[in-house]
Amino acid sequence: MFYEYLIAGFLVMAGLFGFVGSFGLLKLNDPMSRLHAPTKATTLGVGGVLLASMLHGAMVEGDPSLHELMITLFLFLTAPVTALFIAKVHIHRHETNKSLPKAGEDGIWATHDVAETSTETDKA
Amino acid sequence: MKLLRRLLPHPILTLLLTLAWVLLTSTWTLNSLVFGFLLGLLIPFLTQPYWPQQMRLKKPLKIIEYILIVLYDIVVANVIVARIVVFKPNAKRQPAWIAVPLDLLTPEAISVLAGTITMTPGTVAADVSAEGHALLVHCLDASDPEAVRDEIKQRYERRLKEIFE
């Protein structure tokens, strides 16, 4: 009985944080801030569902499963990469070296560090 | 030794891939163990050109401490950020870019630091400087950007430096 309350608690918590994540996507008003919302949904939101699933498997079904740990691992590997690429697109299209803080001793951020090459349209 | 190094560029990765395969199939049989080990041999060998240098861990046991700290921070920061998202009006929120100068030198350590910054809600690692000496971090709500920078350096980077360098 006790486990069922715990499982339900984890599921409610996960739903709550998942909702806050999606709500943030709507409410926040600039692209970089919106990027913060999905990172929340993948940490405590998905984490809560996975904890509940592990508890349910081990205690109710009597069949412990470790797949949830793998899902967590893959999420922690892939989520930062996606966020980084979205951020890089934003920096590439909407920021200049002047609108960002100084890049320390290197002087320029990697996304802006492109060689000036002439494209096909320039030649035409 | 040199031949072994070429055939087995990342021994720890081989072990981790084998373990990952066994966990994925969820069957504790010799069959999945052998196939996992084959994948563990093949994948590091094929991806060697993209990861040429050897990775060294100075203090591998400190990884456990690091993981526990990051998990704790994720839970605490989630609650803080949820409150910002739900209750704080956009006009009062102060999003900010901050530059974090890096003491870390190895690319693996910098990747882990950037991943940690992104996964702890409230901060997203957005870019690295041209030669890899600084990280660009975006904060959801930072009234004191210096404090955020110092916390990243004190809490995460110092520990990663102990683990990797």
Contacts between the chains, C-beta under 8 A, distances in Angstrom:
chain1	res1	chain2	res2	distance
A	16	B	82	8.0
A	17	B	78	6.3
A	17	B	82	6.5
A	20	B	82	4.5
A	20	B	85	5.6
A	20	B	86	6.2
A	23	B	85	6.5
A	23	B	86	7.0
A	24	B	85	4.1
A	27	B	85	6.5
A	27	B	90	7.2
A	28	B	85	7.0
A	28	B	90	6.8
A	28	B	140	8.0
A	29	B	90	4.7
A	30	B	95	6.6
A	32	B	95	6.6
A	32	B	124	7.3
A	32	B	126	7.4
A	32	B	138	4.9
A	33	B	93	7.4
A	33	B	95	5.1
A	33	B	138	7.9
A	33	B	140	5.7
A	35	B	124	5.4
A	35	B	138	7.3
A	36	B	81	6.7
A	36	B	121	6.4
A	36	B	122	6.7
A	36	B	124	6.2
A	36	B	138	7.9
A	36	B	140	4.5
A	37	B	85	7.0
A	39	B	118	6.0
A	39	B	119	6.4
A	39	B	121	5.6
A	39	B	124	6.7
A	40	B	78	5.8
A	40	B	81	5.9
A	40	B	82	6.9
A	40	B	85	7.9
A	40	B	121	4.7
A	42	B	119	8.0
A	43	B	74	5.0
A	43	B	78	6.1
A	43	B	119	6.1
A	43	B	121	6.5
A	44	B	74	7.0
A	44	B	75	6.6
A	44	B	78	4.4
A	47	B	74	8.0
A	65	B	26	6.6
A	66	B	23	5.1
A	66	B	26	6.7
A	67	B	23	7.4
A	67	B	24	7.4
A	67	B	26	6.3
A	69	B	23	6.9
A	70	B	20	6.7
A	70	B	23	5.4
A	70	B	24	5.9
A	73	B	20	7.7
A	76	B	115	7.1
A	76	B	119	6.2
A	77	B	115	7.9
A	79	B	118	7.0
A	79	B	119	6.6
A	80	B	114	6.5
A	80	B	115	4.1
A	80	B	118	3.9
A	80	B	119	6.1
A	80	B	125	7.1
A	83	B	118	5.0
A	83	B	124	5.5
A	83	B	125	7.8
A	84	B	114	7.0
A	84	B	118	6.9
A	84	B	125	6.4
A	84	B	126	7.1
A	84	B	127	7.9
A	87	B	124	6.1
A	87	B	125	7.7
A	87	B	126	3.7
A	87	B	127	6.7
A	87	B	138	6.9
A	88	B	126	7.2
A	88	B	127	6.3
A	90	B	126	7.7
A	91	B	126	6.3
A	91	B	127	5.7
A	91	B	136	7.7
A	100	B	97	5.5
A	100	B	99	7.9
A	100	B	136	6.5
A	101	B	97	5.2
A	101	B	98	6.3
A	101	B	99	4.2
A	101	B	136	7.3
A	102	B	99	6.2
A	103	B	99	6.4
A	103	B	129	4.1
A	103	B	130	6.9
A	103	B	134	5.5
A	103	B	136	7.3
A	104	B	99	6.2
A	104	B	101	5.0
A	104	B	129	5.7
A	104	B	133	5.2
A	104	B	134	3.7
A	105	B	131	7.8
A	105	B	133	5.4
A	105	B	134	7.7
A	106	B	129	3.9
A	106	B	130	4.5
A	106	B	131	4.5
A	106	B	132	7.7
A	106	B	133	5.2
A	106	B	134	6.6
A	107	B	129	7.9
A	107	B	130	7.2
A	108	B	129	7.0
A	108	B	130	4.9
A	109	B	127	4.6
A	109	B	128	7.4
A	109	B	129	5.7
A	109	B	130	6.9
A	109	B	136	5.6
A	110	B	127	5.7
A	110	B	128	5.2
A	110	B	129	6.4
A	110	B	130	5.4
A	111	B	127	5.3
A	113	B	130	4.1
